[in-house]
Amino acid sequence: MPVNEGTADRIIRVLVGLAIIIVLAVFLPGAYKWWAVVGLAPLVTGLTGFCGLYSVLGIKTCPLKPRAKS
């Protein structure tokens, strides 16, 4: 999978993902704590640098040009 997220985008996604996981895990009561899993989506996309939705929409925030295949 090609990287389609820029550095700032990736940092924001990781921070937002961690914040969602922490806040929901701490403040939701008992059986609702599983909603913290929602934070995994931005966390994983930020760590990998690939967003499937960006790919479908043709968005690329990464400033690097793809390498030529040899």
N, C-alpha and C positions, 0 to 999 in steps of 0.2 A: 504494500500500500504506500503510495507516495505521500509525502508530508504536504499538507495543504493549509497549515496554520502557522502564523508568524509567532515570534517569541512573546510579544506582549499578549497576544490572544491565548497562548498556551499557559502563561503565568496566571492570567485572570481565570481561566478555566480550572486550573488546579486549586487556586485559592477559593473560588466559589464552590467547587466540589467538596473540599474539606470543610468549609463553613456549613454547607447544607448537612453533611453527615454529622458533624459535631452538634449543631444546634438541634436537629431533629432527634438525634439519639439521646441528648440530655433533657430536652424539654417536653417531649411527647410522653404520655403515660404508657406504661406496660406494653400492651398488645399493639400499639400504634408505632412503636419504635422501628419496625421494619420499613417504614417510609423513608428512613435515612438512606436506604439503598438507592434512592433517586439521585443522590449525590455522586454515585459511581459514574454516571454518564459523563458529566463534565470532567471529572477527575481522570477517567481513562482516556478520553479524547485529548485532554491536555498533556498527559504523559506520553501518549503515542504520537501526537502531532497530526493525527488523521481524524477528520470529521466526515462521516458518511453523508450527512445533510449538506455540507459544503460541496462535496463531490457531486451530488445530485443537482444542486443549484448552480454549479459552475463557479463557486466562490473560492478564491485562494488569497489568503492574507500573508502567505509566506513570500518574502521578497526574492528568494533564491530561484534561479532558473534551473529547470531540469537538465541533467547531464545528457549529452548525446550518447546514444548506445553505440558500442563498437562491435 
